[in-house]
């Protein structure tokens, strides 16, 4: 392999644009072990979101990619949260029109469940599941994959967008990763990638109690957020476990299931038609 060069002042060559709770953390983690890839140290830079980090400027964004590599990448699931965060595809295109995009999906209903658990853990959600998902449009819009994809197809050609699923990554990790590497036009050697490891399993999610919240505000403890995953998650789990409680997984009743299927089935139909994929492991 040709010796890799250290590059500075560069833009990423690819983005993992979502979806939320669809395996973006695991994929970001896997790809950083490939010898030809450098991923941003901090996942979810959210640079192309006006309300988040856009104002930090292009120089700040470029500074997030350091090291010797053939290609550089980052992962921000918020890039596929239209219409809450609008304008991401246009901003990405205007900055680098030839960038490659990876969109990883998941059974839409399972994704909604996982997002609810995540939001409840972070104390951004306090309503019961059956109320919460109809009180916040994010749950439905983030699972409307074709709607999100449409925003990118206004700017990027289909051959610059790779679509896969967490089910494919979990059940067929070798072939899925090789397909992604082929899309990125780099070596398909996955021997250094620890793809047996799945990060962010919802069954381990816990919500901090009052004492846990007090501890989390300690400046020394907050420095844990600067650690790379999975060390960050492991240390947080050890510290907060005695000061938290397990989150009971919500029950998806048949009535609620039918309502969600009715809301999402047209979008899934369009997604199947566009991709040619059956998504046979999904419930709709």
Backbone bond lengths (Angstrom), bond angles and torsions (degrees), N, CA, C in turn:
res aa  C-N    CA-C-N  psi(-1)  N-CA   C-N-CA  omega(-1)  CA-C   N-CA-C  phi
1 X - - - 1.463 - - 1.520 109.42 -
2 X 1.325 115.55 137.42 1.461 120.68 179.41 1.525 110.02 -61.19
3 X 1.343 116.24 139.48 1.460 119.68 -179.08 1.525 110.47 -61.54
4 X 1.320 115.71 130.95 1.452 120.60 -178.89 1.523 110.82 -77.95
5 X 1.314 115.02 146.73 1.457 120.43 -177.98 1.531 109.98 -105.67
6 X 1.325 114.62 146.50 1.466 120.11 174.55 1.524 108.07 -79.46
7 X 1.327 116.01 124.22 1.468 120.42 -179.52 1.524 109.83 -117.08
8 X 1.319 114.86 144.06 1.461 120.09 177.43 1.526 109.43 -123.23
9 X 1.322 115.67 162.69 1.458 121.41 175.93 1.520 111.43 55.69
10 X 1.345 115.69 51.46 1.458 120.07 -175.04 1.526 110.76 -121.08
11 X 1.320 114.97 160.42 1.457 123.15 172.97 1.519 108.56 -102.67
12 X 1.344 117.97 154.64 1.468 119.71 179.81 1.525 111.78 -66.21
13 X 1.325 114.88 153.85 1.460 121.51 177.98 1.520 111.76 -91.73
14 X 1.342 116.22 -19.97 1.466 119.36 178.25 1.520 110.07 -151.92
15 X 1.325 114.49 156.43 1.463 122.49 177.03 1.520 109.74 -128.33
16 X 1.325 116.29 138.36 1.460 121.29 166.38 1.523 104.57 -92.57
17 X 1.331 117.10 109.02 1.468 121.03 -168.77 1.529 113.23 -93.66
18 X 1.298 118.44 1.71 1.478 120.53 -179.23 1.505 109.41 140.83
19 X 1.381 113.49 -167.06 1.447 127.05 -3.06 1.527 112.56 -90.50
20 X 1.327 112.97 171.17 1.452 119.95 179.85 1.521 110.93 -64.40
21 X 1.341 117.39 135.15 1.466 125.16 -179.50 1.536 111.61 61.87
22 X 1.332 115.05 33.40 1.469 120.04 -179.36 1.522 112.52 -118.25
23 X 1.330 117.64 10.52 1.457 120.21 178.23 1.514 114.25 102.82
24 X 1.333 117.92 15.22 1.467 119.07 -179.77 1.524 112.07 -65.34
25 X 1.335 117.01 -35.14 1.467 119.86 179.24 1.518 110.74 -65.48
26 X 1.324 116.44 -44.58 1.464 119.97 178.52 1.520 110.75 -63.41
27 X 1.326 117.68 -44.21 1.462 120.37 -178.63 1.520 111.22 -65.55
28 X 1.314 117.90 -41.51 1.472 121.77 175.19 1.530 109.90 -58.04
29 X 1.330 115.54 -44.15 1.466 121.64 -179.67 1.531 110.89 -64.10
30 X 1.328 117.74 -45.00 1.468 120.83 -179.07 1.531 111.33 -62.29
31 X 1.329 115.50 -48.48 1.461 119.22 -172.40 1.520 112.87 -65.88
32 X 1.328 116.90 -26.43 1.471 117.88 -178.87 1.524 112.22 -68.52
33 X 1.336 117.41 -15.90 1.466 120.73 178.52 1.523 112.36 -86.42
34 X 1.319 117.48 -10.44 1.460 119.04 178.46 1.524 108.85 -72.38
35 X 1.324 118.38 131.90 1.475 120.84 -173.80 1.524 114.71 -64.87
36 X 1.319 118.32 -15.17 1.467 120.10 -179.27 1.530 112.68 -102.12
37 X 1.343 116.72 3.58 1.465 120.76 -176.29 1.525 110.99 -120.41
38 X 1.319 116.19 139.58 1.459 122.92 164.92 1.523 107.42 -119.03
39 X 1.328 115.51 122.07 1.460 120.74 173.92 1.526 108.69 -96.82
40 X 1.312 116.93 151.43 1.462 119.92 175.75 1.525 108.53 -56.31
41 X 1.327 116.94 139.30 1.462 120.74 -178.29 1.520 110.53 -58.99
42 X 1.314 115.89 -43.78 1.458 121.08 178.04 1.525 109.22 -95.60
43 X 1.328 115.54 122.31 1.463 119.36 175.18 1.532 108.78 -74.11
44 X 1.315 115.72 154.41 1.466 122.98 176.63 1.523 112.04 64.54
45 X 1.314 115.30 65.77 1.463 120.57 178.02 1.527 111.66 -72.91
46 X 1.338 117.45 -25.58 1.471 122.23 176.20 1.527 112.41 52.17
47 X 1.323 116.37 34.69 1.464 119.50 -175.16 1.526 112.88 -68.65
48 X 1.314 117.40 -34.96 1.461 120.14 -173.18 1.526 113.10 -86.12
49 X 1.328 116.88 11.98 1.456 121.82 177.21 1.522 108.86 -103.59
50 X 1.315 114.97 118.27 1.465 121.34 -175.23 1.519 111.82 -56.25
51 X 1.332 116.34 -40.98 1.457 120.73 -175.78 1.536 113.05 -79.36
52 X 1.311 117.54 -3.55 1.458 120.61 -178.75 1.532 111.46 -114.45
53 X 1.335 119.37 -96.57 1.465 120.22 -169.77 1.523 115.38 -109.54
54 X 1.324 118.34 7.18 1.462 120.21 -179.18 1.525 112.44 -58.67
55 X 1.322 116.35 -37.89 1.463 120.67 -176.73 1.525 113.36 -67.32
56 X 1.333 117.34 -13.23 1.473 119.81 178.24 1.521 111.93 -71.23
57 X 1.331 116.46 -18.87 1.452 120.46 172.72 1.518 115.18 92.00
58 X 1.335 114.87 160.75 1.462 121.83 -176.08 1.523 111.97 -64.32
59 X 1.320 117.27 -36.07 1.468 120.05 -179.58 1.533 110.23 -62.42
60 X 1.340 116.49 -41.12 1.467 119.60 176.48 1.519 110.17 -61.62
61 X 1.325 116.34 -43.50 1.458 120.63 -178.57 1.529 110.76 -62.63
62 X 1.306 116.66 -45.15 1.464 120.53 178.95 1.524 111.56 -61.46
63 X 1.319 116.59 -32.80 1.465 120.46 -177.17 1.529 112.80 -68.89
64 X 1.338 117.60 -11.43 1.457 121.07 -179.02 1.530 112.73 -81.30
65 X 1.330 116.94 -6.73 1.466 121.20 -176.30 1.526 109.17 -118.34
66 X 1.332 115.16 106.05 1.458 120.74 -174.83 1.524 109.80 -134.67
67 X 1.321 115.66 144.15 1.458 119.81 175.41 1.512 112.58 122.67
68 X 1.314 114.84 172.60 1.456 121.63 179.16 1.530 109.60 -85.25
69 X 1.307 116.66 123.83 1.461 120.44 -178.71 1.521 109.99 -163.46
70 X 1.312 114.09 162.31 1.459 119.86 172.05 1.527 109.34 -85.40
71 X 1.351 115.33 -39.67 1.459 120.18 178.49 1.530 110.27 -137.60
72 X 1.339 115.31 159.01 1.464 122.60 -177.50 1.526 108.63 -128.45
73 X 1.349 115.53 147.71 1.454 118.05 -177.97 1.515 113.18 -151.18
74 X 1.319 115.67 167.76 1.462 122.42 174.87 1.519 109.10 -147.64
75 X 1.335 116.28 167.89 1.460 121.99 -178.80 1.520 110.18 -134.65
76 X 1.328 116.84 120.63 1.463 122.45 177.93 1.530 109.25 -138.40
77 X 1.333 117.84 98.38 1.463 120.88 -179.36 1.523 113.94 -60.72
78 X 1.327 117.73 -20.84 1.460 119.73 178.58 1.520 113.04 -67.21
79 X 1.334 117.48 -11.97 1.464 120.03 178.02 1.530 111.56 -69.45
80 X 1.328 117.27 -13.29 1.467 120.28 175.96 1.526 109.19 -120.60
81 X 1.327 115.11 56.43 1.460 121.31 174.57 1.522 109.40 -129.95
82 X 1.332 115.43 52.64 1.464 122.18 173.25 1.530 108.05 -78.72
83 X 1.323 121.32 139.60 1.474 127.30 7.74 1.526 114.92 -95.07
84 X 1.339 118.25 5.73 1.461 118.10 -179.81 1.522 111.36 -60.20
85 X 1.337 115.59 -50.45 1.462 119.42 177.09 1.526 107.43 -108.96
86 X 1.301 116.90 100.85 1.461 121.46 -176.44 1.524 111.08 -94.28
87 X 1.332 114.84 155.98 1.456 121.17 171.60 1.504 116.33 89.88
88 X 1.333 118.38 -1.66 1.476 120.01 -177.47 1.532 112.69 -59.73
89 X 1.339 119.09 -51.42 1.474 118.49 -178.06 1.521 113.17 -57.36
90 X 1.326 117.00 -41.69 1.468 120.24 -179.23 1.525 110.91 -65.27
91 X 1.319 116.91 -42.59 1.474 120.22 -179.70 1.528 110.47 -65.49
92 X 1.328 116.28 -41.63 1.469 119.84 177.89 1.519 110.15 -61.02
93 X 1.327 116.40 -47.48 1.465 121.50 -178.78 1.524 111.38 -61.76
94 X 1.319 116.56 -43.51 1.469 119.78 -178.24 1.522 112.38 -65.57
95 X 1.330 116.70 -28.90 1.463 120.02 179.68 1.521 112.09 -84.59
96 X 1.351 116.36 -39.20 1.465 119.89 -179.97 1.523 109.33 -154.44
97 X 1.314 115.93 94.07 1.466 121.54 -171.06 1.528 113.94 -68.98
98 X 1.335 117.47 -21.40 1.468 119.91 -177.58 1.527 112.90 -99.17
99 X 1.321 117.90 11.11 1.466 121.06 -178.79 1.522 110.39 -64.06
100 X 1.330 116.96 148.57 1.455 121.42 178.27 1.528 109.71 -98.79
101 X 1.318 115.45 145.99 1.459 122.06 -174.38 1.514 111.04 -123.52
102 X 1.328 116.34 134.64 1.467 122.51 176.83 1.528 107.85 -116.14
103 X 1.328 116.12 123.28 1.463 121.59 -179.14 1.523 107.64 -119.55
104 X 1.329 116.08 109.63 1.458 121.33 -178.48 1.527 108.68 -103.77
105 X 1.332 116.22 131.33 1.461 123.16 -171.88 1.527 111.27 -116.12
106 X 1.332 115.05 178.54 1.463 121.91 -178.92 1.524 108.37 -157.59
107 X 1.319 117.56 156.37 1.462 120.20 173.40 1.535 107.68 -42.00
108 X 1.335 118.66 120.75 1.476 120.88 -172.63 1.523 114.45 -56.97
109 X 1.334 117.47 -37.20 1.465 120.05 -178.82 1.525 111.09 -74.28
110 X 1.315 116.96 -40.06 1.472 121.00 177.32 1.528 109.74 -63.73
111 X 1.333 115.62 -37.32 1.466 119.63 178.69 1.524 110.98 -63.60
112 X 1.335 116.88 -42.37 1.463 121.17 178.70 1.529 110.64 -60.88
113 X 1.318 116.81 -44.21 1.469 121.04 177.07 1.525 110.96 -58.32
114 X 1.319 115.83 -45.87 1.462 120.67 -178.00 1.526 111.14 -66.31
115 X 1.322 116.86 -39.29 1.466 119.70 177.74 1.522 110.77 -64.07
116 X 1.329 117.25 -41.22 1.462 120.33 179.47 1.536 110.40 -60.05
117 X 1.331 116.56 -45.76 1.467 120.62 179.50 1.528 110.13 -60.49
118 X 1.329 116.02 -41.56 1.465 120.72 179.09 1.530 111.01 -63.12
119 X 1.323 116.72 -47.15 1.459 120.55 -178.68 1.539 111.05 -65.98
120 X 1.318 116.19 -37.09 1.467 120.54 178.09 1.532 110.14 -66.19
121 X 1.315 116.04 -42.50 1.469 120.75 177.71 1.527 111.07 -58.64
122 X 1.324 116.17 -42.49 1.462 121.22 -177.42 1.529 112.56 -81.55
123 X 1.348 115.92 1.59 1.467 122.56 178.63 1.522 113.05 62.80
124 X 1.330 115.54 26.26 1.463 120.31 170.98 1.527 110.19 -92.93
125 X 1.336 115.43 -6.35 1.460 121.55 -179.80 1.517 109.53 -134.32
126 X 1.331 116.08 129.38 1.465 120.80 179.71 1.524 112.81 -128.06
127 X 1.316 116.95 -10.28 1.458 120.54 -180.00 1.521 111.01 -76.06
128 X 1.333 118.20 154.96 1.468 120.97 171.73 1.529 109.74 -60.48
129 X 1.307 116.64 153.03 1.459 122.16 -173.76 1.520 112.72 -53.63
130 X 1.340 117.29 -48.02 1.458 119.99 -174.82 1.525 112.84 -68.05
131 X 1.334 117.99 -18.06 1.460 121.57 174.45 1.529 110.66 -91.57
132 X 1.313 115.29 -40.38 1.469 120.64 -173.44 1.523 112.56 -60.75
133 X 1.325 117.26 -43.22 1.468 119.55 -172.19 1.525 113.08 -69.47
134 X 1.345 116.47 -17.84 1.458 119.36 176.42 1.524 111.62 -103.97
135 X 1.307 116.48 -3.40 1.463 122.18 177.86 1.525 111.69 -94.20
136 X 1.339 116.69 -19.52 1.459 122.68 -177.45 1.534 108.30 -130.52
137 X 1.334 116.28 113.11 1.464 121.44 -176.93 1.522 113.28 -61.80
138 X 1.339 117.46 -20.99 1.467 120.56 -178.65 1.521 112.40 -53.51
139 X 1.315 117.19 -39.68 1.458 120.62 -176.22 1.527 111.17 -58.71
140 X 1.318 116.71 -45.37 1.460 120.82 -178.26 1.518 111.33 -77.04
141 X 1.339 116.67 -44.98 1.461 119.37 -176.56 1.526 111.96 -63.71
142 X 1.328 117.82 -38.58 1.471 119.86 -179.86 1.527 111.65 -67.28
143 X 1.326 117.22 -24.20 1.467 120.46 176.97 1.525 112.00 -93.94
144 X 1.323 117.31 -0.41 1.468 121.72 175.54 1.532 107.60 -89.45
145 X 1.316 115.11 76.48 1.464 120.86 -169.34 1.525 113.49 -63.99
146 X 1.324 116.86 -40.19 1.467 117.63 -179.46 1.525 110.82 -68.50
147 X 1.329 117.52 -36.84 1.464 120.52 175.37 1.522 110.47 -56.78
148 X 1.337 116.35 -44.41 1.466 120.42 178.58 1.525 111.16 -65.72
149 X 1.325 115.67 -42.78 1.461 121.25 -178.97 1.524 111.72 -62.47
150 X 1.329 115.90 -38.44 1.468 120.70 179.76 1.519 111.84 -55.79
151 X 1.313 117.02 -36.18 1.466 120.25 -178.66 1.523 110.77 -63.81
152 X 1.324 117.33 -33.85 1.466 121.65 -179.90 1.521 112.25 -81.06
153 X 1.327 116.31 -32.18 1.464 119.74 -179.31 1.528 112.36 -69.71
154 X 1.325 117.18 -12.21 1.455 120.62 173.63 1.526 111.63 -70.92
155 X 1.335 116.03 -19.59 1.465 120.78 -175.01 1.527 113.56 -123.22
156 X 1.336 116.68 -34.03 1.466 119.65 -172.91 1.522 111.39 -112.10
157 X 1.339 117.08 141.91 1.459 119.91 176.01 1.529 110.37 -70.46
158 X 1.327 117.67 150.99 1.467 120.68 -178.46 1.523 113.88 -54.28
159 X 1.347 117.73 -32.78 1.466 119.05 -176.83 1.531 112.51 -71.96
160 X 1.318 117.65 -7.70 1.464 120.30 175.83 1.518 112.60 -97.27
161 X 1.336 117.06 5.14 1.465 121.67 -178.88 1.521 109.36 -124.10
162 X 1.321 116.22 120.12 1.471 122.09 178.89 1.523 108.65 -103.56
163 X 1.329 116.22 126.76 1.463 121.09 -178.31 1.521 109.53 -115.14
164 X 1.327 115.41 126.81 1.458 120.93 175.72 1.523 107.98 -141.56
165 X 1.330 117.06 -174.52 1.461 120.67 -179.23 1.518 110.30 -135.09
166 X 1.329 115.29 158.94 1.458 119.24 175.74 1.519 110.12 -66.77
167 X 1.330 117.07 -28.36 1.459 120.04 177.20 1.527 110.65 -65.10
168 X 1.341 116.96 -40.94 1.463 120.26 176.67 1.522 111.03 -67.07
169 X 1.319 116.50 -41.66 1.465 120.64 -179.39 1.522 111.16 -65.46
170 X 1.333 117.44 -36.02 1.463 121.74 -179.22 1.521 112.35 -77.24
171 X 1.325 116.59 -42.50 1.468 120.81 -174.35 1.522 113.37 -87.76
172 X 1.315 116.75 -29.85 1.470 121.00 -178.91 1.533 109.32 -133.29
173 X 1.336 116.96 61.61 1.467 119.54 -172.94 1.522 114.00 -61.56
174 X 1.317 117.24 -39.71 1.465 119.37 -176.34 1.520 111.55 -64.68
175 X 1.327 117.20 -52.93 1.467 119.99 -177.86 1.524 111.62 -67.49
176 X 1.327 116.99 -35.28 1.468 120.18 179.87 1.521 110.78 -66.95
177 X 1.323 116.93 -46.22 1.463 120.16 178.88 1.528 111.63 -63.79
178 X 1.319 116.77 -39.92 1.469 119.77 178.43 1.518 111.15 -63.84
179 X 1.328 117.14 -36.81 1.466 120.64 177.54 1.525 110.67 -65.88
180 X 1.323 116.14 -39.38 1.464 120.21 178.02 1.529 110.32 -65.13
181 X 1.322 117.26 -44.08 1.467 121.49 -179.86 1.519 111.04 -65.37
182 X 1.326 116.44 -37.01 1.460 120.70 175.63 1.525 110.54 -63.09
183 X 1.329 116.14 -42.33 1.463 121.32 176.80 1.520 110.98 -59.96
184 X 1.337 116.40 -37.37 1.464 121.29 179.90 1.530 112.75 -81.39
185 X 1.326 115.93 -3.35 1.467 122.68 176.32 1.526 112.55 62.11
186 X 1.335 115.00 45.30 1.459 121.13 175.33 1.528 108.46 -132.02
187 X 1.322 116.17 177.06 1.456 121.45 -178.16 1.531 111.54 -56.71
188 X 1.327 116.61 138.29 1.463 121.69 179.36 1.529 112.03 -89.97
189 X 1.308 116.69 15.00 1.470 121.16 177.21 1.524 109.38 -71.82
190 X 1.334 117.24 116.95 1.464 121.22 -178.95 1.533 111.83 -110.56
191 X 1.317 116.12 16.45 1.465 120.09 -174.27 1.522 113.38 -62.34
192 X 1.342 117.80 -24.52 1.464 120.41 -177.93 1.531 112.72 -98.34
193 X 1.310 116.66 1.68 1.467 120.64 -177.21 1.532 110.43 -94.04
194 X 1.334 119.22 121.81 1.482 121.88 -179.67 1.529 110.97 -81.84
195 X 1.324 116.47 65.63 1.463 120.67 -171.60 1.534 113.68 -74.57
196 X 1.324 117.61 -2.84 1.467 119.55 175.80 1.521 111.44 -75.37
197 X 1.333 116.35 -15.67 1.464 121.01 -175.08 1.528 110.24 -92.20
198 X 1.339 116.41 123.91 1.458 122.06 175.68 1.527 107.92 -107.65
199 X 1.321 116.45 127.56 1.459 121.37 -178.84 1.523 111.13 -98.13
200 X 1.337 115.62 158.07 1.464 122.61 173.05 1.519 113.32 62.92
201 X 1.303 118.16 49.73 1.459 120.84 175.57 1.530 109.27 -75.83
202 X 1.337 116.50 126.67 1.474 121.18 -174.27 1.524 113.40 -63.10
203 X 1.340 117.81 -23.91 1.466 118.80 -176.79 1.529 111.18 -67.44
204 X 1.345 117.56 -15.35 1.461 120.88 -179.79 1.531 112.33 -97.61
205 X 1.325 118.24 2.25 1.453 120.61 -177.29 1.528 110.87 -71.12
206 X 1.322 115.51 137.43 1.457 121.76 178.31 1.524 108.89 -136.41
207 X 1.330 116.63 151.02 1.463 122.05 179.27 1.522 108.86 -107.17
208 X 1.334 116.01 129.96 1.464 121.23 -177.47 1.528 111.22 -67.64
209 X 1.341 115.62 142.90 1.462 119.63 172.43 1.531 109.09 -85.84
210 X 1.337 117.06 -172.31 1.463 120.71 -175.56 1.530 111.59 -59.87
211 X 1.333 117.17 -43.97 1.459 120.68 179.49 1.528 110.82 -65.69
212 X 1.321 115.82 -38.68 1.453 119.88 177.55 1.516 112.10 -60.65
213 X 1.340 117.11 -39.18 1.467 120.95 177.65 1.515 111.58 -66.58
214 X 1.331 116.96 -37.00 1.468 120.32 177.27 1.531 109.92 -64.38
215 X 1.336 115.97 -44.66 1.464 120.79 179.49 1.528 110.91 -61.15
216 X 1.334 116.49 -39.40 1.477 120.78 -175.73 1.522 112.53 -65.04
217 X 1.323 117.12 -20.25 1.470 120.52 -178.35 1.528 112.00 -88.20
218 X 1.336 117.44 -4.82 1.462 120.90 177.43 1.536 109.44 -65.50
219 X 1.345 118.53 128.51 1.478 121.18 -177.42 1.530 113.55 -55.22
220 X 1.329 116.67 -36.53 1.460 119.88 179.86 1.526 110.72 -67.59
221 X 1.333 116.82 -42.57 1.457 121.12 179.55 1.525 110.94 -65.57
222 X 1.332 116.49 -36.28 1.466 120.52 -178.20 1.522 112.25 -63.87
223 X 1.344 116.77 -21.10 1.464 120.11 178.46 1.530 111.93 -66.81
224 X 1.332 116.28 -18.38 1.465 120.02 177.14 1.527 110.73 -59.23
225 X 1.341 116.34 -30.18 1.458 121.28 -179.45 1.522 112.51 -61.92
226 X 1.333 116.34 -18.98 1.463 120.62 -179.01 1.523 112.30 -84.12
227 X 1.329 116.90 -11.95 1.464 120.20 -179.53 1.519 110.88 -74.09
228 X 1.334 117.60 149.57 1.460 119.43 176.79 1.528 110.51 -74.89
229 X 1.338 116.70 149.51 1.468 118.31 171.35 1.521 107.82 -70.74
230 X 1.346 120.49 152.58 1.464 126.87 3.61 1.533 114.03 -88.56
231 X 1.352 118.04 1.68 1.460 120.35 -177.92 1.529 111.00 -60.62
232 X 1.326 116.34 -39.43 1.457 121.09 179.41 1.526 111.18 -58.72
233 X 1.347 116.49 -47.87 1.463 120.47 -176.77 1.527 111.31 -65.67
234 X 1.328 115.33 -39.93 1.459 119.52 -178.09 1.529 110.98 -65.46
235 X 1.332 116.38 -43.63 1.460 120.67 -178.98 1.530 111.09 -68.90
236 X 1.335 116.70 -40.82 1.463 119.93 177.28 1.523 110.99 -61.29
237 X 1.324 116.08 -40.10 1.464 120.20 179.92 1.529 110.52 -62.88
238 X 1.326 117.03 -43.05 1.463 120.99 -179.02 1.534 111.69 -65.70
239 X 1.329 115.86 -40.83 1.467 119.69 -176.69 1.526 111.74 -72.33
240 X 1.319 116.25 -45.24 1.463 119.35 -170.88 1.522 114.51 -90.55
241 X 1.332 118.12 -11.62 1.464 119.83 -175.85 1.533 113.09 -53.12
242 X 1.343 119.46 -46.21 1.478 118.73 -179.57 1.526 113.43 -70.44
243 X 1.333 116.25 -14.60 1.469 120.56 -175.09 1.532 110.36 -117.30
244 X 1.328 115.41 39.40 1.456 120.93 -179.05 1.516 109.29 -154.77
245 X 1.321 115.65 171.08 1.465 119.53 177.01 1.522 109.47 -132.96
246 X 1.312 115.79 151.26 1.459 121.16 -179.47 1.528 109.96 -64.90
247 X 1.314 115.48 146.47 1.457 120.87 178.93 1.529 108.88 -96.12
248 X 1.315 115.16 122.05 1.455 120.23 179.01 1.529 109.56 -72.56
249 X 1.305 116.32 127.33 1.463 120.50 -178.41 1.529 110.33 -66.47
250 X 1.336 118.64 126.85 1.465 121.12 -179.59 1.531 111.76 -62.29
251 X 1.313 115.23 150.68 1.460 121.14 177.92 1.528 109.49 -95.84
252 X 1.301 115.31 128.77 1.460 120.96 177.88 1.526 108.21 -93.11
253 X 1.325 116.58 96.92 1.468 120.76 -178.35 1.522 109.97 -67.05
254 X 1.317 116.30 160.49 1.465 120.63 -179.38 1.527 111.00 -61.55
255 X 1.323 117.13 -38.33 1.460 120.90 179.43 1.527 111.24 -65.25
256 X 1.333 115.64 -44.67 1.458 120.51 179.37 1.524 110.53 -67.11
257 X 1.293 116.22 -39.26 1.466 121.76 177.83 1.527 110.76 -58.71
258 X 1.318 116.78 -44.99 1.467 121.08 -179.58 1.525 110.96 -64.63
259 X 1.325 117.18 -39.45 1.461 120.81 178.73 1.528 111.02 -62.03
260 X 1.336 116.02 -44.12 1.461 120.10 -179.42 1.526 111.61 -67.88
261 X 1.315 116.32 -40.08 1.469 120.22 177.88 1.525 110.14 -61.45
262 X 1.314 116.93 -42.87 1.466 120.47 178.91 1.525 111.66 -61.80
263 X 1.329 116.45 -35.73 1.460 120.44 179.84 1.530 112.62 -72.97
264 X 1.326 117.30 -30.96 1.465 121.27 -169.92 1.532 114.72 -107.94
265 X 1.325 118.26 -13.45 1.465 118.89 -169.79 1.534 113.20 -66.19
266 X 1.317 118.42 -33.55 1.466 119.87 178.54 1.526 110.75 -66.38
267 X 1.337 116.58 -41.00 1.459 120.35 178.14 1.521 110.84 -64.11
268 X 1.331 117.74 -41.65 1.460 121.46 178.98 1.525 110.30 -65.45
269 X 1.321 116.72 -37.81 1.473 120.32 177.35 1.531 110.07 -59.86
270 X 1.332 116.47 -46.37 1.471 120.84 179.45 1.526 110.93 -63.55
271 X 1.332 116.24 -37.64 1.462 120.75 178.77 1.526 110.60 -64.71
272 X 1.323 116.97 -44.59 1.474 120.92 177.88 1.523 110.61 -61.40
273 X 1.320 115.55 -43.47 1.460 120.14 -178.67 1.524 110.44 -63.54
274 X 1.334 116.60 -40.55 1.467 120.12 -178.21 1.522 112.06 -71.52
275 X 1.319 117.24 -46.11 1.462 121.05 -173.17 1.524 113.69 -85.05
276 X 1.334 117.05 -25.31 1.463 120.02 -172.85 1.517 112.63 76.70
277 X 1.331 116.73 6.39 1.466 121.43 178.67 1.530 109.44 -91.84
278 X 1.345 115.95 146.15 1.467 120.37 179.93 1.520 113.16 -87.26
279 X 1.338 116.88 -26.22 1.459 121.58 -175.23 1.541 109.21 50.19
280 X 1.314 114.42 50.39 1.470 120.15 -172.38 1.516 113.99 -65.22
281 X 1.312 118.45 -17.74 1.468 120.54 179.01 1.526 112.81 -85.53
282 X 1.325 116.86 -5.86 1.450 120.49 178.16 1.519 110.93 -81.24
283 X 1.325 117.39 158.45 1.458 121.27 -175.91 1.539 112.56 -87.95
284 X 1.327 117.93 -0.74 1.457 120.30 177.65 1.511 110.31 -145.11
